[in-house]
Amino acid sequence: MTLDTTTPAPATRRRRGTHTSRGYRVFQVVNAIVLTGVVLVTLYPFVNIVARSVSDNAYIVSGQVNLIPRGFNIAAYKAVMADPMFWTNYRNTVFYTTVATAVSLVLTTCYAYVLSKKQLKGRNALVGIAVFTMFFSGGLIPNYVLVTSLGLKNTVWAIALPNAISVFNLLVMKAFFESLPVELEEAAAVDGLNTYGILLRIVLPLSKAVVATMFLFYAVSFWNSWFAAFLYMDQMDLWPVTVYLRNLIAGATDATSVGGGLGSATDVVQSAATIKSVTIVLTVLPILAVYPFIQRYFVSGVMLGAVKG
């Protein structure tokens, strides 16, 4: 009699359930509702501005424009885009944002990389100096005197240099650099790379997520900034487009006299509210166009910060 010595296949094991708990499902539903509400609240003002920018003046004045345009009319767009001063200020904004963002990225990256080295002598003092500026500043008048005495007025450096380093961005980048494996830099040093070579060829390629995030933070900040230009720029043709918009909102100019070109651009006199809406839409379009290309780096940054091994 032949005995079967083979081990019988084990009984089919019941897989552990992948069903989430009731409490977690409730959390997901509540989280989705809250986030949807936040999205709607965030989108509502912008959609309203877009609707007003293409609506007829009579409907805007009577308060009938909410989320849907009434009396489709793009005369205000033609009026604003026909104003040469608008495009001059727009070009200034692009130039100021590009230069200031580049300066800020270089200085913030270098400073953060230095602070990420725990063996650096005086590291705590350098961190303390940076953090101190978050709570105390020289004040408006001393800053104005300093910028003026350095001969920076009416130049791009009056916008780029005083706000070149954001301490919050600096600390975020410093923490990211500290999370990178030290062994990579040690191996690069053994291969003959100096400090600058390690930063450029090893650290920065691994830091695309945080660099892209800092780029977006700085670019949005400088693009939306108007007070520094309003303070340090004396000539209208040197102002960024945000000062142009500020003058409209503050009532410093009306819809037919901004830059001297709006009145002749259209036979229909548009209200100041319509012109403001159009200018806001044209101002935020570049940021909206750039953001989708940068967003994926936020996801990468979250994953890099979450996966530990």
Stockholm file with secondary structure:
# STOCKHOLM 1.0

chainA/1-309         MTLDTTTPAPATRRRRGTHTSRGYRVFQVVNAIVLTGVVLVTLYPFVNIVARSVSDNAYIVSGQVNLIPRGFNIAAYKAVMADPMFWTNYRNTVFYTTVATAVSLVLTTCYAYVLSKKQLKGRNALVGIAVFTMFFSGGLIPNYVLVTSLGLKNTVWAIALPNAISVFNLLVMKAFFESLPVELEEAAAVDGLNTYGILLRIVLPLSKAVVATMFLFYAVSFWNSWFAAFLYMDQMDLWPVTVYLRNLIAGATDATSVGGGLGSATDVVQSAATIKSVTIVLTVLPILAVYPFIQRYFVSGVMLGAVKG
#=GR chainA/1-309 SS CCCCCSCCCCCCCCCCCCCCCHHHHHHHHHHHHHHHHHHHHHHHHHHHHHHHHTSCHHHHHTTCCSSSCSSCCCHHHHHHHTCHHHHHHHHHHHHHHHHHHHHHHHHHHHHHHHHTCTTCTTHHHHHHHHHHHHHCCCCHHHHHHHHHHTTCTTSTHHHHTTTSCCHHHHHHHHHHHHHSCHHHHHHHHHTTCCHHHHIIIIIGGGGHHHHHHHHHHHHHHHHHCCHHHHHHCCSGGGCCHHHHHHHHHHTSSCTTTGGGTSTTTCSSCCCHHHHHHHHHHHHHHHHHHHHHHHHHHHHHHHHHHHCCC
#=GC SS_cons         CCCCCSCCCCCCCCCCCCCCCHHHHHHHHHHHHHHHHHHHHHHHHHHHHHHHHTSCHHHHHTTCCSSSCSSCCCHHHHHHHTCHHHHHHHHHHHHHHHHHHHHHHHHHHHHHHHHTCTTCTTHHHHHHHHHHHHHCCCCHHHHHHHHHHTTCTTSTHHHHTTTSCCHHHHHHHHHHHHHSCHHHHHHHHHTTCCHHHHIIIIIGGGGHHHHHHHHHHHHHHHHHCCHHHHHHCCSGGGCCHHHHHHHHHHTSSCTTTGGGTSTTTCSSCCCHHHHHHHHHHHHHHHHHHHHHHHHHHHHHHHHHHHCCC
//
